[in-house]
Amino acid sequence: MRMSHRSTFTDGNSFAISFCLLLAIFGRYCGATYAPDDSPTLTTTSTTVAAEMPALNPGHSCVNWTAAPEAADGNCTRLTRHGLIRCYGGMNNLASLNSKLGKLFPAQQMLLCGWPKEAFNPLGELQKFPHLRSLTIEYSGFTEFIFDFPDMFHLQAINISWTNLSYISARTFKRVHALQILDLRWNQLIQLDGPLILPRTFQQLYLAGNPWNCTRNFKWLLLQPEKGRLVADREELICTDRKYKERQMLLVMHYKVVLRRECQSHADLLNCTCVMHHIIPKAYIPLYTVNCSHLQFQSLPAYLPENTTTLYINDNQISDIYPLKDNPHYRHVVDVQLENNRISNIDLLEDTYWLQNFRLLNLQGNLLRKLQVYALDNALNDNENANLLLLSKNPWHCTCKFGMRLRELLTKYKDIVRDAWNVTCTYMQGDELRLAKVLSLTRHDMCNISPDDGMRIHPIDWLNCVLASLIILILGKLAYDYYFYRYHGRVPWIVLKMP
């Protein structure tokens, strides 16, 4: 069960007392500053409040508001002495309250509990209270504001908590000219279009407890310090999206800012897209993806940000993959998309750290004709991380020896080479246009052996038969001589001829 947050406004003739109480309840942070080094630095200062504070009145909270007598009919009640109006489930009797006084009710504080509609119209509802200084809306089901807040020159504190509010625009509170404190905790806000437009005298914004989607752009928290420091509880903002679930928003945005700075500071990556796709739990190590596809690259980038694990560089003119062999920036890159380039040879990756540790390699649509099958076989056999290798759409040429080995490789690792059935090659000498699927070719096809040739005995086979016959003859003669020597005492005639 979530811990409830209640903002309570103190009744009293002096607004100073009420304002001090608001500062005490709404938070203890005055601001934060972003340090441009590799780790975020936050500084907080406490707000000093008078030691002797008036006792909080339970009547200024929406907890158990349904038990109030006015809740049954959606009515309001008022305390004219303190300028407080409390409404439960609506404002149905507001006109009668005003008529009893014979004038517009001069409310300075308003407590609205359980707003019954799916939307709240600040323009229509709050224009009736031009002297309002504090506004609290809690435990309501509305999801949006139909209009922005109207011009209000006295409203200094707004608390909207425990509602289904899921969207506010940057201009929602623009015309609340005296606003100093805005509490939007424990709603259903997912994103902000950007920093809120607030008056110059604004002091503190509270946003914790909302299901924030950190895939959206919240980098302004760090890139615009004058706006970011207004979010007094920014260290408490937690991501709830699938990608960064339960990560601290400030940490996620810090990594995004660092990545953006690194990609923009190197000429090789100026036009590339750099994103953070994951943060390792507990270790809090960010993992980056760099996309340089369709950018006319002639070679792989010489530099990649630290912790880059995925590189997309499809549809370029790359013919050399040498950086995968010994460039330290590629040591953690386990996924490489090289589709539709001009790579004709990958033999230089033999016995390299990268080939023995890669997870994904896409070589579709290149110029590969042959490769060292045994080297790739050994690498895939030793690599426990290998998950996907794509080799189709290359002009493979299946000679008798290479074609048989390639077919064996595709058959052995078809769970990794998932396009194995789409790998085609030429196999007829002098006919480069005849393609066939490697897995469907036989030895007769690749070695150009006709059925008649299969029935014909090769001269080497004749020689093998002659040698086998001689061996049998010699062994038979040895057995014959042994028998006669054993039982008749006769030795082979050749022994008698020996000196």
C-alpha positions in Angstrom: 0.0 0.0 0.0 1.4 3.4 -0.9 2.2 5.8 1.8 -0.2 8.7 1.5 1.0 12.2 1.1 -1.3 15.0 2.4 -0.8 18.7 2.0 -2.6 20.6 4.7 -3.2 24.3 4.7 -3.3 26.1 8.0 -6.2 28.4 8.8 -5.3 31.7 10.2 -5.6 35.4 9.6 -2.0 35.7 8.7 -1.0 34.2 5.4 2.6 34.0 6.5 1.8 31.2 8.9 0.0 29.3 6.2 2.9 29.7 3.8 5.5 28.5 6.3 3.4 25.4 6.9 3.2 24.7 3.2 7.0 24.9 3.0 7.4 22.4 5.9 5.0 19.9 4.3 5.9 20.1 0.7 9.6 19.3 1.1 13.0 20.0 2.3 14.9 20.7 -0.9 15.7 24.0 -2.3 17.3 22.9 -5.5 20.0 20.9 -7.2 22.8 21.5 -9.6 24.1 19.3 -12.3 27.9 18.9 -12.5 29.1 18.3 -16.1 31.5 15.6 -15.1 30.9 11.8 -15.4 28.8 11.5 -12.3 25.8 13.6 -11.3 26.4 15.8 -8.2 23.4 16.9 -6.3 23.3 19.5 -3.5 20.4 20.0 -1.2 19.6 22.6 1.4 17.0 22.4 4.1 14.3 24.9 4.4 14.2 26.6 7.8 10.7 26.7 9.3 9.7 28.3 12.6 10.1 26.0 15.5 6.6 26.4 16.8 4.1 25.4 14.2 0.3 25.3 14.7 -1.2 21.9 15.1 -2.5 20.3 11.9 -6.2 20.2 11.5 -7.5 16.8 10.3 -10.3 18.7 8.6 -7.9 20.0 6.0 -7.1 16.6 4.5 -9.2 14.3 2.1 -8.4 11.2 4.1 -11.8 9.4 4.8 -13.6 12.2 2.9 -16.5 9.9 2.0 -17.5 9.9 5.7 -18.2 13.6 5.6 -21.9 14.5 5.7 -21.6 16.6 2.6 -20.1 13.7 0.5 -23.5 12.0 0.0 -24.8 15.0 -2.1 -21.5 16.3 -3.4 -21.7 19.5 -1.4 -19.4 22.1 0.0 -19.0 23.5 3.4 -17.3 26.7 4.5 -15.4 28.3 7.4 -15.9 32.0 6.8 -13.6 32.9 9.6 -10.6 31.4 8.0 -11.6 31.8 4.3 -11.6 28.0 3.8 -14.0 26.1 1.6 -14.2 22.3 1.6 -16.0 20.3 -1.2 -16.7 16.6 -1.1 -17.6 14.9 -4.4 -18.6 18.0 -6.2 -19.7 21.6 -5.8 -23.5 21.2 -6.1 -24.4 23.6 -3.3 -21.9 26.3 -4.1 -24.5 28.7 -5.4 -26.6 28.4 -2.3 -23.5 29.1 -0.1 -22.9 32.3 -2.0 -26.5 33.4 -1.8 -26.6 33.1 1.9 -23.8 35.7 2.1 -25.3 37.7 -0.6 -22.0 38.1 -2.3 -19.2 36.0 -4.0 -17.6 33.8 -1.4 -14.2 35.3 -0.6 -12.4 31.9 -0.2 -8.6 32.0 0.2 -8.1 28.2 0.7 -9.9 25.4 -1.0 -9.9 21.6 -0.4 -11.5 19.6 -3.1 -12.0 15.8 -2.4 -13.2 13.2 -4.8 -14.0 15.2 -7.9 -16.7 13.1 -9.6 -16.0 13.9 -13.3 -13.4 12.4 -15.6 -12.0 15.8 -16.4 -11.4 19.0 -14.4 -12.0 22.4 -15.9 -9.9 25.0 -14.1 -11.2 27.8 -16.2 -14.8 27.2 -15.3 -14.4 26.1 -11.7 -11.7 28.3 -10.3 -12.8 31.7 -11.8 -15.4 31.7 -9.0 -12.5 32.1 -6.5 -10.4 35.0 -7.7 -8.8 35.5 -4.2 -7.7 31.8 -3.8 -4.3 31.5 -2.2 -4.0 27.7 -1.9 -5.7 24.8 -3.7 -5.7 21.1 -2.8 -7.3 18.4 -4.9 -7.0 14.8 -3.7 -8.4 11.4 -4.2 -10.1 12.2 -7.5 -10.6 10.2 -10.7 -10.1 12.9 -13.3 -7.4 12.3 -15.9 -6.9 15.7 -17.5 -7.5 19.4 -17.4 -9.9 20.5 -20.1 -8.3 24.0 -20.2 -5.3 25.6 -18.7 -5.6 27.4 -15.3 -7.1 30.9 -15.7 -5.4 34.1 -14.7 -5.0 33.9 -11.0 -3.0 36.6 -9.2 -3.1 35.3 -5.6 -2.8 31.5 -5.9 0.6 30.6 -4.4 0.3 26.9 -3.6 -1.3 24.0 -5.6 -1.4 20.4 -4.4 -2.9 17.8 -6.8 -2.3 14.3 -5.4 -3.8 10.9 -5.5 -5.7 11.4 -8.7 -5.7 9.8 -12.2 -4.2 12.8 -13.8 -2.1 11.5 -16.7 -1.3 14.6 -18.7 -0.5 18.2 -18.3 0.9 20.6 -20.9 3.8 22.9 -20.3 1.3 25.9 -20.3 -1.2 24.5 -17.8 0.0 26.7 -15.0 1.4 29.6 -17.0 -1.2 32.1 -15.9 -1.0 31.4 -12.2 1.2 34.4 -11.7 1.9 34.1 -8.0 2.5 30.4 -7.9 5.4 29.3 -5.7 4.8 25.7 -4.8 3.3 23.0 -7.1 2.9 19.4 -5.8 1.9 16.8 -8.4 2.9 13.7 -6.5 1.2 10.4 -6.6 -0.8 10.9 -9.8 -0.6 8.9 -13.1 1.7 11.3 -15.0 3.9 9.5 -17.6 5.7 12.3 -19.3 6.1 16.0 -19.6 6.3 17.7 -23.0 9.1 19.8 -21.5 9.8 22.0 -18.5 6.6 23.6 -17.2 6.2 27.3 -17.9 6.1 28.8 -14.4 6.4 32.4 -13.0 9.8 33.8 -12.1 9.0 33.7 -8.4 8.3 30.0 -8.5 10.3 28.0 -5.9 9.5 24.2 -5.7 8.0 21.5 -7.9 7.3 18.0 -6.7 6.8 15.1 -9.1 7.6 11.9 -7.2 5.3 8.9 -7.1 4.2 9.1 -10.8 4.8 6.2 -13.3 7.3 8.1 -15.3 8.4 6.9 -18.8 12.1 7.5 -19.0 12.3 6.8 -22.7 10.8 10.3 -23.1 12.9 13.4 -23.0 13.7 14.5 -19.5 17.2 15.6 -20.2 16.2 19.1 -19.5 16.5 18.2 -15.8 20.3 18.4 -16.3 20.7 20.5 -19.4 18.6 23.4 -18.1 19.8 23.8 -14.5 17.5 26.8 -13.9 14.5 24.6 -14.6 15.9 21.3 -13.2 16.7 22.8 -9.8 13.0 23.7 -9.3 12.2 20.0 -9.1 12.9 19.6 -5.4 12.4 15.9 -5.3 14.1 15.0 -8.6 16.3 12.4 -6.8 13.2 10.5 -5.9 11.8 10.2 -9.5 11.7 6.5 -10.5 11.2 5.1 -14.0 8.4 2.6 -14.5 8.7 1.9 -18.2 9.8 -1.5 -19.4 13.3 -0.3 -20.5 14.4 1.4 -17.4 12.0 0.0 -14.8 12.9 0.9 -11.2 15.9 3.0 -12.2 16.4 6.5 -10.9 15.4 9.0 -13.5 18.2 11.3 -12.7 20.7 8.5 -13.3 19.1 7.5 -16.6 19.1 11.1 -17.8 22.8 11.5 -16.7 23.8 8.6 -18.9 21.8 10.0 -21.8 23.5 13.3 -21.5 27.0 11.7 -21.3 26.3 9.6 -24.4 25.0 12.6 -26.3 28.1 14.6 -25.5 30.4 11.7 -26.6 28.7 11.1 -29.9 28.7 14.8 -30.8 32.3 15.3 -29.9 33.7 12.8 -32.4 33.6 13.4 -36.2 33.1 9.8 -37.0 29.7 9.8 -35.1 28.4 13.2 -35.9 25.6 12.0 -38.1 25.0 8.7 -36.2 22.2 8.0 -33.7 23.4 7.0 -30.2 20.9 5.6 -27.7 21.0 3.8 -24.4 19.1 0.6 -24.6 19.7 -0.9 -21.2 21.1 -0.4 -17.7 22.6 -3.5 -16.1 20.8 -4.1 -12.7 22.7 -3.6 -9.5 25.9 -2.6 -11.4 24.1 0.3 -13.0 26.3 0.1 -16.1 24.7 1.7 -19.2 24.7 -0.2 -22.5 24.7 1.8 -25.7 23.5 1.3 -29.3 25.1 3.3 -32.2 23.3 3.5 -35.5 25.3 4.7 -38.5 23.2 3.1 -41.3 22.7 4.8 -44.7 25.5 7.3 -44.2 28.0 6.4 -46.9 30.6 5.0 -44.5 33.7 3.6 -46.3 35.0 1.9 -43.1 33.9 1.2 -39.6 34.1 4.1 -37.1 37.4 4.4 -35.4 35.7 5.4 -32.2 32.7 4.2 -30.2 31.4 5.4 -26.8 32.5 3.2 -23.9 30.0 0.4 -23.2 28.7 0.3 -26.7 27.4 -3.2 -27.3 25.4 -2.8 -30.5 26.4 -1.2 -33.8 24.1 -0.8 -36.8 26.0 0.2 -39.9 23.8 -1.3 -42.7 23.6 0.0 -46.3 27.0 1.6 -46.5 30.1 1.0 -48.6 32.3 -0.8 -46.0 34.8 -3.3 -47.3 37.2 -3.5 -44.3 36.3 -4.9 -40.9 39.8 -4.6 -39.4 38.6 -2.6 -36.3 36.8 -5.7 -35.1 40.2 -7.4 -34.8 42.2 -5.0 -32.6 40.3 -1.8 -32.0 39.7 -1.5 -28.2 36.6 0.5 -28.7 35.0 -2.6 -30.2 35.9 -5.0 -27.3 32.4 -4.8 -25.8 30.5 -4.7 -29.1 28.7 -8.0 -29.4 26.1 -7.2 -32.0 27.2 -5.9 -35.4 24.8 -5.3 -38.3 26.7 -5.1 -41.5 24.0 -5.8 -44.0 24.3 -4.5 -47.6 28.0 -3.5 -47.6 31.0 -4.6 -49.7 32.7 -7.0 -47.4 34.5 -9.8 -49.4 36.7 -11.4 -46.8 36.4 -12.0 -43.0 39.4 -14.3 -42.7 41.2 -11.7 -40.6 38.9 -12.5 -37.7 40.3 -16.0 -37.3 41.3 -16.6 -33.7 40.3 -13.1 -32.6 38.7 -12.2 -29.3 35.7 -10.7 -31.0 34.8 -13.7 -33.1 35.0 -15.9 -30.1 32.7 -13.6 -28.1 30.3 -12.1 -30.5 26.5 -12.5 -30.1 25.1 -11.3 -33.4 26.8 -10.8 -36.8 24.7 -9.9 -39.9 26.7 -10.2 -43.2 23.7 -10.4 -45.5 24.0 -8.7 -48.8 27.8 -8.4 -49.0 30.4 -9.8 -51.5 31.5 -13.0 -49.7 32.5 -15.8 -52.0 34.5 -18.0 -49.7 35.6 -18.1 -46.0 37.8 -20.2 -43.7 35.1 -22.7 -42.7 37.3 -24.4 -40.1 38.0 -21.1 -38.4 34.3 -20.2 -38.2 33.5 -23.7 -37.1 36.0 -23.5 -34.2 34.8 -20.0 -33.2 31.1 -21.1 -33.1 32.0 -24.2 -31.2 33.9 -22.2 -28.5 31.5 -19.2 -28.4 28.8 -19.7 -25.9 27.4 -16.2 -26.6 26.8 -16.8 -30.3 23.1 -16.3 -31.0 22.7 -15.2 -34.6 24.8 -15.3 -37.8 23.3 -14.3 -41.1 25.1 -15.3 -44.3 22.6 -15.2 -47.1 22.4 -12.9 -50.2 26.2 -13.3 -50.8 27.7 -14.6 -54.1 29.0 -17.8 -52.6 30.9 -20.1 -55.0 30.7 -23.8 -54.1 33.7 -25.7 -55.3 33.8 -29.3 -54.5 35.8 -28.9 -51.3 34.5 -25.6 -50.0 30.9 -26.3 -50.9 30.9 -29.6 -48.9 32.4 -27.9 -45.9 30.0 -25.0 -46.1 27.0 -27.3 -46.2 28.3 -29.2 -43.2 28.7 -25.9 -41.3 25.2 -24.7 -42.1 23.8 -28.1 -41.1 25.7 -28.2 -37.8 24.9 -24.6 -36.8 21.4 -24.1 -38.3 20.1 -22.8 -34.9 22.6 -20.0 -35.1 22.8 -19.5 -38.9 19.0 -19.0 -39.1 19.0 -18.1 -42.7 20.9 -21.3 -43.7 18.1 -22.4 -46.0 18.4 -19.1 -47.9 22.2 -19.3 -48.4 22.7 -19.9 -52.2 25.8 -20.4 -54.3 27.0 -21.0 -57.8 28.4 -24.5 -58.4 28.6 -24.9 -62.2 32.0 -24.0 -63.6 31.6 -21.2 -66.1 27.9 -20.6 -65.2 27.8 -17.8 -62.6 24.1 -17.3 -63.0 22.9 -20.7 -61.9 22.2 -20.5 -58.1 21.1 -23.3 -55.8 20.5 -23.5 -52.1 23.6 -24.9 -50.4 21.7 -27.3 -48.2 20.0 -28.8 -51.2 23.2 -29.5 -53.2 24.8 -33.0 -53.1 28.4 -34.0 -53.6 27.6 -35.0 -57.1 26.3 -31.5 -57.8 29.3 -29.6 -56.3 32.0 -31.9 -57.6 30.4 -32.2 -61.0 30.1 -36.0 -60.8 27.6 -37.5 -63.3 25.6 -40.7 -62.4 27.7 -42.7 -65.0 30.9 -41.4 -63.3 29.6 -42.8 -60.1 29.4 -46.3 -61.5 32.9 -46.1 -63.0 35.9 -47.5 -61.0 38.7 -45.0 -60.5 42.3 -46.1 -61.3 43.2 -45.4 -57.7 40.5 -47.9 -56.6 42.1 -50.5 -59.0 45.5 -49.9 -57.3 44.0 -50.3 -53.9 42.5 -53.6 -54.9 45.9 -54.9 -56.1 47.6 -53.9 -52.9 44.9 -55.5 -50.8 45.3 -58.8 -52.8 49.1 -58.8 -52.3 48.7 -58.3 -48.6 46.2 -61.2 -48.3 48.6 -63.4 -50.4 51.6 -62.7 -48.2 49.6 -63.3 -45.0 48.4 -66.7 -46.5 52.0 -67.8 -47.4 53.2 -66.8 -43.9 50.5 -69.0 -42.3 51.3 -71.9 -44.7 55.0 -71.9 -43.9 54.3 -71.6 -40.1 52.1 -74.7 -40.3 54.6 -76.9 -42.0 57.5 -75.8 -39.8 55.4 -76.5 -36.7 54.2 -80.0 -37.6 56.8 -81.3 -40.1 59.9 -79.4 -39.3 60.3 -78.0 -42.7 61.4 -74.5 -43.2 60.5 -72.4 -46.2 62.8 -73.0 -49.2 63.9 -69.4 -49.2 65.4 -69.9 -45.8 67.5 -72.8 -47.2 68.9 -70.5 -49.9 70.0 -67.9 -47.4 73.7 -67.8 -46.7 
